Structures are given as C-alpha cells and as structure tokens.
Amino acid sequence: MGFYQDIQHRFGIYNVRVLKQWAKLNIRVASLKNRRIFLLTCRKERLIPNHIK
C-alpha cells in the first residue's frame, strides 16, 4: 500500500488532499527561499544572473 493510500485508508480522502497541499506548499516555500539566497548572493558578489540580463 502506498503512503497516500495508507493515509486515505486510515484518515480519509480529505486529509490526503490537505497533506498533498501542505507538501506542495513546502516545496514552493523551499524553492522561494533558495531563489532568495541565490539572488542575495549574486547581489553581494555584484553578479547579474543571465535570466535578469
């Protein structure tokens, strides 16, 4: 049985949807944090990334 199938069996479909939304949100937050760190480092080093040029 898969992870989400197990969660659905134990706690219901609503909780699976909430868990998937939470996981997706955490991925987005991590991506934005990494982007911020990258851009701040570029600014500190006085570099301009190719996607901004």
mmCIF file of the N, C-alpha and C atoms, coordinates in Angstrom:
data_MODEL
# 
_entry.id   MODEL 
# 
loop_
_atom_site.group_PDB 
_atom_site.id 
_atom_site.type_symbol 
_atom_site.label_atom_id 
_atom_site.label_alt_id 
_atom_site.label_comp_id 
_atom_site.label_asym_id 
_atom_site.label_entity_id 
_atom_site.label_seq_id 
_atom_site.pdbx_PDB_ins_code 
_atom_site.Cartn_x 
_atom_site.Cartn_y 
_atom_site.Cartn_z 
_atom_site.occupancy 
_atom_site.B_iso_or_equiv 
_atom_site.pdbx_formal_charge 
_atom_site.auth_seq_id 
_atom_site.auth_comp_id 
_atom_site.auth_asym_id 
_atom_site.auth_atom_id 
_atom_site.pdbx_PDB_model_num 
ATOM 1   N N  . MET A 1 1  ? 0.858   -1.170 0.000   1.00 0.00 ? 1  MET A N  1 
ATOM 2   C CA . MET A 1 1  ? 0.000   0.000  0.000   1.00 0.00 ? 1  MET A CA 1 
ATOM 3   C C  . MET A 1 1  ? 0.905   1.235  0.000   1.00 0.00 ? 1  MET A C  1 
ATOM 4   N N  . GLY A 1 2  ? 0.572   2.206  -0.837  1.00 0.00 ? 2  GLY A N  1 
ATOM 5   C CA . GLY A 1 2  ? 1.352   3.431  -0.920  1.00 0.00 ? 2  GLY A CA 1 
ATOM 6   C C  . GLY A 1 2  ? 1.092   4.357  0.256   1.00 0.00 ? 2  GLY A C  1 
ATOM 7   N N  . PHE A 1 3  ? 1.942   5.354  0.380   1.00 0.00 ? 3  PHE A N  1 
ATOM 8   C CA . PHE A 1 3  ? 1.851   6.278  1.510   1.00 0.00 ? 3  PHE A CA 1 
ATOM 9   C C  . PHE A 1 3  ? 0.502   6.982  1.548   1.00 0.00 ? 3  PHE A C  1 
ATOM 10  N N  . TYR A 1 4  ? 0.118   7.605  0.435   1.00 0.00 ? 4  TYR A N  1 
ATOM 11  C CA . TYR A 1 4  ? -1.142  8.348  0.421   1.00 0.00 ? 4  TYR A CA 1 
ATOM 12  C C  . TYR A 1 4  ? -2.348  7.414  0.513   1.00 0.00 ? 4  TYR A C  1 
ATOM 13  N N  . GLN A 1 5  ? -2.221  6.234  -0.038  1.00 0.00 ? 5  GLN A N  1 
ATOM 14  C CA . GLN A 1 5  ? -3.308  5.258  0.086   1.00 0.00 ? 5  GLN A CA 1 
ATOM 15  C C  . GLN A 1 5  ? -3.493  4.843  1.543   1.00 0.00 ? 5  GLN A C  1 
ATOM 16  N N  . ASP A 1 6  ? -2.392  4.686  2.239   1.00 0.00 ? 6  ASP A N  1 
ATOM 17  C CA . ASP A 1 6  ? -2.455  4.326  3.657   1.00 0.00 ? 6  ASP A CA 1 
ATOM 18  C C  . ASP A 1 6  ? -3.098  5.451  4.471   1.00 0.00 ? 6  ASP A C  1 
ATOM 19  N N  . ILE A 1 7  ? -2.703  6.689  4.188   1.00 0.00 ? 7  ILE A N  1 
ATOM 20  C CA . ILE A 1 7  ? -3.294  7.842  4.875   1.00 0.00 ? 7  ILE A CA 1 
ATOM 21  C C  . ILE A 1 7  ? -4.790  7.916  4.579   1.00 0.00 ? 7  ILE A C  1 
ATOM 22  N N  . GLN A 1 8  ? -5.166  7.688  3.314   1.00 0.00 ? 8  GLN A N  1 
ATOM 23  C CA . GLN A 1 8  ? -6.584  7.728  2.950   1.00 0.00 ? 8  GLN A CA 1 
ATOM 24  C C  . GLN A 1 8  ? -7.355  6.633  3.683   1.00 0.00 ? 8  GLN A C  1 
ATOM 25  N N  . HIS A 1 9  ? -6.787  5.457  3.754   1.00 0.00 ? 9  HIS A N  1 
ATOM 26  C CA . HIS A 1 9  ? -7.459  4.342  4.422   1.00 0.00 ? 9  HIS A CA 1 
ATOM 27  C C  . HIS A 1 9  ? -7.662  4.639  5.907   1.00 0.00 ? 9  HIS A C  1 
ATOM 28  N N  . ARG A 1 10 ? -6.650  5.239  6.538   1.00 0.00 ? 10 ARG A N  1 
ATOM 29  C CA . ARG A 1 10 ? -6.725  5.495  7.981   1.00 0.00 ? 10 ARG A CA 1 
ATOM 30  C C  . ARG A 1 10 ? -7.499  6.762  8.333   1.00 0.00 ? 10 ARG A C  1 
ATOM 31  N N  . PHE A 1 11 ? -7.323  7.829  7.527   1.00 0.00 ? 11 PHE A N  1 
ATOM 32  C CA . PHE A 1 11 ? -7.844  9.134  7.931   1.00 0.00 ? 11 PHE A CA 1 
ATOM 33  C C  . PHE A 1 11 ? -8.839  9.761  6.960   1.00 0.00 ? 11 PHE A C  1 
ATOM 34  N N  . GLY A 1 12 ? -8.998  9.203  5.759   1.00 0.00 ? 12 GLY A N  1 
ATOM 35  C CA . GLY A 1 12 ? -9.978  9.721  4.819   1.00 0.00 ? 12 GLY A CA 1 
ATOM 36  C C  . GLY A 1 12 ? -9.357  10.573 3.721   1.00 0.00 ? 12 GLY A C  1 
ATOM 37  N N  . ILE A 1 13 ? -10.140 10.770 2.657   1.00 0.00 ? 13 ILE A N  1 
ATOM 38  C CA . ILE A 1 13 ? -9.663  11.471 1.462   1.00 0.00 ? 13 ILE A CA 1 
ATOM 39  C C  . ILE A 1 13 ? -9.381  12.945 1.747   1.00 0.00 ? 13 ILE A C  1 
ATOM 40  N N  . TYR A 1 14 ? -10.159 13.564 2.624   1.00 0.00 ? 14 TYR A N  1 
ATOM 41  C CA . TYR A 1 14 ? -9.948  14.985 2.932   1.00 0.00 ? 14 TYR A CA 1 
ATOM 42  C C  . TYR A 1 14 ? -8.536  15.218 3.466   1.00 0.00 ? 14 TYR A C  1 
ATOM 43  N N  . ASN A 1 15 ? -8.096  14.360 4.370   1.00 0.00 ? 15 ASN A N  1 
ATOM 44  C CA . ASN A 1 15 ? -6.764  14.507 4.956   1.00 0.00 ? 15 ASN A CA 1 
ATOM 45  C C  . ASN A 1 15 ? -5.658  14.246 3.941   1.00 0.00 ? 15 ASN A C  1 
ATOM 46  N N  . VAL A 1 16 ? -5.908  13.376 2.976   1.00 0.00 ? 16 VAL A N  1 
ATOM 47  C CA . VAL A 1 16 ? -4.931  13.154 1.906   1.00 0.00 ? 16 VAL A CA 1 
ATOM 48  C C  . VAL A 1 16 ? -4.779  14.431 1.089   1.00 0.00 ? 16 VAL A C  1 
ATOM 49  N N  . ARG A 1 17 ? -5.890  15.066 0.754   1.00 0.00 ? 17 ARG A N  1 
ATOM 50  C CA . ARG A 1 17 ? -5.835  16.315 -0.022  1.00 0.00 ? 17 ARG A CA 1 
ATOM 51  C C  . ARG A 1 17 ? -5.098  17.403 0.742   1.00 0.00 ? 17 ARG A C  1 
ATOM 52  N N  . VAL A 1 18 ? -5.391  17.531 2.024   1.00 0.00 ? 18 VAL A N  1 
ATOM 53  C CA . VAL A 1 18 ? -4.721  18.540 2.854   1.00 0.00 ? 18 VAL A CA 1 
ATOM 54  C C  . VAL A 1 18 ? -3.226  18.252 2.928   1.00 0.00 ? 18 VAL A C  1 
ATOM 55  N N  . LEU A 1 19 ? -2.856  16.996 3.107   1.00 0.00 ? 19 LEU A N  1 
ATOM 56  C CA . LEU A 1 19 ? -1.449  16.617 3.192   1.00 0.00 ? 19 LEU A CA 1 
ATOM 57  C C  . LEU A 1 19 ? -0.718  16.909 1.883   1.00 0.00 ? 19 LEU A C  1 
ATOM 58  N N  . LYS A 1 20 ? -1.348  16.611 0.746   1.00 0.00 ? 20 LYS A N  1 
ATOM 59  C CA . LYS A 1 20 ? -0.728  16.890 -0.552  1.00 0.00 ? 20 LYS A CA 1 
ATOM 60  C C  . LYS A 1 20 ? -0.558  18.392 -0.767  1.00 0.00 ? 20 LYS A C  1 
ATOM 61  N N  . GLN A 1 21 ? -1.559  19.181 -0.384  1.00 0.00 ? 21 GLN A N  1 
ATOM 62  C CA . GLN A 1 21 ? -1.442  20.636 -0.498  1.00 0.00 ? 21 GLN A CA 1 
ATOM 63  C C  . GLN A 1 21 ? -0.317  21.155 0.387   1.00 0.00 ? 21 GLN A C  1 
ATOM 64  N N  . TRP A 1 22 ? -0.208  20.628 1.590   1.00 0.00 ? 22 TRP A N  1 
ATOM 65  C CA . TRP A 1 22 ? 0.842   21.040 2.520   1.00 0.00 ? 22 TRP A CA 1 
ATOM 66  C C  . TRP A 1 22 ? 2.226   20.698 1.970   1.00 0.00 ? 22 TRP A C  1 
ATOM 67  N N  . ALA A 1 23 ? 2.362   19.499 1.393   1.00 0.00 ? 23 ALA A N  1 
ATOM 68  C CA . ALA A 1 23 ? 3.644   19.078 0.822   1.00 0.00 ? 23 ALA A CA 1 
ATOM 69  C C  . ALA A 1 23 ? 4.023   19.978 -0.351  1.00 0.00 ? 23 ALA A C  1 
ATOM 70  N N  . LYS A 1 24 ? 3.050   20.285 -1.208  1.00 0.00 ? 24 LYS A N  1 
ATOM 71  C CA . LYS A 1 24 ? 3.312   21.149 -2.356  1.00 0.00 ? 24 LYS A CA 1 
ATOM 72  C C  . LYS A 1 24 ? 3.699   22.556 -1.897  1.00 0.00 ? 24 LYS A C  1 
ATOM 73  N N  . LEU A 1 25 ? 3.037   23.046 -0.876  1.00 0.00 ? 25 LEU A N  1 
ATOM 74  C CA . LEU A 1 25 ? 3.350   24.371 -0.340  1.00 0.00 ? 25 LEU A CA 1 
ATOM 75  C C  . LEU A 1 25 ? 4.764   24.412 0.229   1.00 0.00 ? 25 LEU A C  1 
ATOM 76  N N  . ASN A 1 26 ? 5.171   23.360 0.931   1.00 0.00 ? 26 ASN A N  1 
ATOM 77  C CA . ASN A 1 26 ? 6.529   23.309 1.474   1.00 0.00 ? 26 ASN A CA 1 
ATOM 78  C C  . ASN A 1 26 ? 7.577   23.315 0.374   1.00 0.00 ? 26 ASN A C  1 
ATOM 79  N N  . ILE A 1 27 ? 7.296   22.650 -0.742  1.00 0.00 ? 27 ILE A N  1 
ATOM 80  C CA . ILE A 1 27 ? 8.221   22.657 -1.877  1.00 0.00 ? 27 ILE A CA 1 
ATOM 81  C C  . ILE A 1 27 ? 8.334   24.063 -2.446  1.00 0.00 ? 27 ILE A C  1 
ATOM 82  N N  . ARG A 1 28 ? 7.207   24.756 -2.573  1.00 0.00 ? 28 ARG A N  1 
ATOM 83  C CA . ARG A 1 28 ? 7.230   26.129 -3.087  1.00 0.00 ? 28 ARG A CA 1 
ATOM 84  C C  . ARG A 1 28 ? 7.991   27.063 -2.156  1.00 0.00 ? 28 ARG A C  1 
ATOM 85  N N  . VAL A 1 29 ? 7.781   26.928 -0.857  1.00 0.00 ? 29 VAL A N  1 
ATOM 86  C CA . VAL A 1 29 ? 8.478   27.776 0.119   1.00 0.00 ? 29 VAL A CA 1 
ATOM 87  C C  . VAL A 1 29 ? 9.981   27.525 0.045   1.00 0.00 ? 29 VAL A C  1 
ATOM 88  N N  . ALA A 1 30 ? 10.394  26.271 -0.034  1.00 0.00 ? 30 ALA A N  1 
ATOM 89  C CA . ALA A 1 30 ? 11.818  25.944 -0.131  1.00 0.00 ? 30 ALA A CA 1 
ATOM 90  C C  . ALA A 1 30 ? 12.417  26.518 -1.406  1.00 0.00 ? 30 ALA A C  1 
ATOM 91  N N  . SER A 1 31 ? 11.678  26.436 -2.507  1.00 0.00 ? 31 SER A N  1 
ATOM 92  C CA . SER A 1 31 ? 12.155  26.990 -3.773  1.00 0.00 ? 31 SER A CA 1 
ATOM 93  C C  . SER A 1 31 ? 12.339  28.495 -3.683  1.00 0.00 ? 31 SER A C  1 
ATOM 94  N N  . LEU A 1 32 ? 11.379  29.180 -3.076  1.00 0.00 ? 32 LEU A N  1 
ATOM 95  C CA . LEU A 1 32 ? 11.484  30.630 -2.934  1.00 0.00 ? 32 LEU A CA 1 
ATOM 96  C C  . LEU A 1 32 ? 12.626  31.028 -2.007  1.00 0.00 ? 32 LEU A C  1 
ATOM 97  N N  . LYS A 1 33 ? 12.838  30.276 -0.950  1.00 0.00 ? 33 LYS A N  1 
ATOM 98  C CA . LYS A 1 33 ? 13.968  30.559 -0.053  1.00 0.00 ? 33 LYS A CA 1 
ATOM 99  C C  . LYS A 1 33 ? 15.294  30.398 -0.787  1.00 0.00 ? 33 LYS A C  1 
ATOM 100 N N  . ASN A 1 34 ? 15.409  29.327 -1.583  1.00 0.00 ? 34 ASN A N  1 
ATOM 101 C CA . ASN A 1 34 ? 16.636  29.105 -2.346  1.00 0.00 ? 34 ASN A CA 1 
ATOM 102 C C  . ASN A 1 34 ? 16.858  30.203 -3.373  1.00 0.00 ? 34 ASN A C  1 
ATOM 103 N N  . ARG A 1 35 ? 15.796  30.650 -4.026  1.00 0.00 ? 35 ARG A N  1 
ATOM 104 C CA . ARG A 1 35 ? 15.906  31.731 -5.006  1.00 0.00 ? 35 ARG A CA 1 
ATOM 105 C C  . ARG A 1 35 ? 16.373  33.013 -4.329  1.00 0.00 ? 35 ARG A C  1 
ATOM 106 N N  . ARG A 1 36 ? 15.826  33.297 -3.151  1.00 0.00 ? 36 ARG A N  1 
ATOM 107 C CA . ARG A 1 36 ? 16.211  34.497 -2.403  1.00 0.00 ? 36 ARG A CA 1 
ATOM 108 C C  . ARG A 1 36 ? 17.687  34.452 -2.026  1.00 0.00 ? 36 ARG A C  1 
ATOM 109 N N  . ILE A 1 37 ? 18.135  33.307 -1.524  1.00 0.00 ? 37 ILE A N  1 
ATOM 110 C CA . ILE A 1 37 ? 19.545  33.152 -1.156  1.00 0.00 ? 37 ILE A CA 1 
ATOM 111 C C  . ILE A 1 37 ? 20.435  33.354 -2.379  1.00 0.00 ? 37 ILE A C  1 
ATOM 112 N N  . PHE A 1 38 ? 20.053  32.771 -3.504  1.00 0.00 ? 38 PHE A N  1 
ATOM 113 C CA . PHE A 1 38 ? 20.824  32.912 -4.739  1.00 0.00 ? 38 PHE A CA 1 
ATOM 114 C C  . PHE A 1 38 ? 20.920  34.368 -5.164  1.00 0.00 ? 38 PHE A C  1 
ATOM 115 N N  . LEU A 1 39 ? 19.790  35.065 -5.176  1.00 0.00 ? 39 LEU A N  1 
ATOM 116 C CA . LEU A 1 39 ? 19.794  36.453 -5.620  1.00 0.00 ? 39 LEU A CA 1 
ATOM 117 C C  . LEU A 1 39 ? 20.553  37.353 -4.655  1.00 0.00 ? 39 LEU A C  1 
ATOM 118 N N  . LEU A 1 40 ? 20.434  37.118 -3.368  1.00 0.00 ? 40 LEU A N  1 
ATOM 119 C CA . LEU A 1 40 ? 21.194  37.911 -2.402  1.00 0.00 ? 40 LEU A CA 1 
ATOM 120 C C  . LEU A 1 40 ? 22.697  37.664 -2.540  1.00 0.00 ? 40 LEU A C  1 
ATOM 121 N N  . THR A 1 41 ? 23.072  36.419 -2.804  1.00 0.00 ? 41 THR A N  1 
ATOM 122 C CA . THR A 1 41 ? 24.484  36.111 -3.020  1.00 0.00 ? 41 THR A CA 1 
ATOM 123 C C  . THR A 1 41 ? 24.990  36.787 -4.286  1.00 0.00 ? 41 THR A C  1 
ATOM 124 N N  . CYS A 1 42 ? 24.194  36.772 -5.339  1.00 0.00 ? 42 CYS A N  1 
ATOM 125 C CA . CYS A 1 42 ? 24.578  37.457 -6.577  1.00 0.00 ? 42 CYS A CA 1 
ATOM 126 C C  . CYS A 1 42 ? 24.767  38.947 -6.322  1.00 0.00 ? 42 CYS A C  1 
ATOM 127 N N  . ARG A 1 43 ? 23.872  39.548 -5.581  1.00 0.00 ? 43 ARG A N  1 
ATOM 128 C CA . ARG A 1 43 ? 23.986  40.972 -5.285  1.00 0.00 ? 43 ARG A CA 1 
ATOM 129 C C  . ARG A 1 43 ? 25.244  41.253 -4.467  1.00 0.00 ? 43 ARG A C  1 
ATOM 130 N N  . LYS A 1 44 ? 25.526  40.401 -3.509  1.00 0.00 ? 44 LYS A N  1 
ATOM 131 C CA . LYS A 1 44 ? 26.715  40.572 -2.669  1.00 0.00 ? 44 LYS A CA 1 
ATOM 132 C C  . LYS A 1 44 ? 27.994  40.476 -3.502  1.00 0.00 ? 44 LYS A C  1 
ATOM 133 N N  . GLU A 1 45 ? 28.013  39.566 -4.462  1.00 0.00 ? 45 GLU A N  1 
ATOM 134 C CA . GLU A 1 45 ? 29.185  39.361 -5.319  1.00 0.00 ? 45 GLU A CA 1 
ATOM 135 C C  . GLU A 1 45 ? 29.180  40.285 -6.538  1.00 0.00 ? 45 GLU A C  1 
ATOM 136 N N  . ARG A 1 46 ? 28.156  41.124 -6.641  1.00 0.00 ? 46 ARG A N  1 
ATOM 137 C CA . ARG A 1 46 ? 27.996  42.059 -7.765  1.00 0.00 ? 46 ARG A CA 1 
ATOM 138 C C  . ARG A 1 46 ? 27.929  41.325 -9.110  1.00 0.00 ? 46 ARG A C  1 
ATOM 139 N N  . LEU A 1 47 ? 27.166  40.258 -9.128  1.00 0.00 ? 47 LEU A N  1 
ATOM 140 C CA . LEU A 1 47 ? 26.942  39.481 -10.342 1.00 0.00 ? 47 LEU A CA 1 
ATOM 141 C C  . LEU A 1 47 ? 25.507  39.676 -10.804 1.00 0.00 ? 47 LEU A C  1 
ATOM 142 N N  . ILE A 1 48 ? 25.306  39.616 -12.107 1.00 0.00 ? 48 ILE A N  1 
ATOM 143 C CA . ILE A 1 48 ? 23.959  39.697 -12.664 1.00 0.00 ? 48 ILE A CA 1 
ATOM 144 C C  . ILE A 1 48 ? 23.652  38.351 -13.322 1.00 0.00 ? 48 ILE A C  1 
ATOM 145 N N  . PRO A 1 49 ? 22.674  37.618 -12.813 1.00 0.00 ? 49 PRO A N  1 
ATOM 146 C CA . PRO A 1 49 ? 22.323  36.321 -13.406 1.00 0.00 ? 49 PRO A CA 1 
ATOM 147 C C  . PRO A 1 49 ? 21.831  36.488 -14.843 1.00 0.00 ? 49 PRO A C  1 
ATOM 148 N N  . ASN A 1 50 ? 22.023  35.455 -15.647 1.00 0.00 ? 50 ASN A N  1 
ATOM 149 C CA . ASN A 1 50 ? 21.630  35.509 -17.058 1.00 0.00 ? 50 ASN A CA 1 
ATOM 150 C C  . ASN A 1 50 ? 20.141  35.756 -17.239 1.00 0.00 ? 50 ASN A C  1 
ATOM 151 N N  . HIS A 1 51 ? 19.310  35.262 -16.333 1.00 0.00 ? 51 HIS A N  1 
ATOM 152 C CA . HIS A 1 51 ? 17.867  35.429 -16.510 1.00 0.00 ? 51 HIS A CA 1 
ATOM 153 C C  . HIS A 1 51 ? 17.416  36.867 -16.257 1.00 0.00 ? 51 HIS A C  1 
ATOM 154 N N  . ILE A 1 52 ? 18.304  37.705 -15.724 1.00 0.00 ? 52 ILE A N  1 
ATOM 155 C CA . ILE A 1 52 ? 17.961  39.106 -15.474 1.00 0.00 ? 52 ILE A CA 1 
ATOM 156 C C  . ILE A 1 52 ? 18.508  40.005 -16.581 1.00 0.00 ? 52 ILE A C  1 
ATOM 157 N N  . LYS A 1 53 ? 19.601  39.592 -17.217 1.00 0.00 ? 53 LYS A N  1 
ATOM 158 C CA . LYS A 1 53 ? 20.232  40.415 -18.261 1.00 0.00 ? 53 LYS A CA 1 
ATOM 159 C C  . LYS A 1 53 ? 19.298  40.686 -19.402 1.00 0.00 ? 53 LYS A C  1 
# 
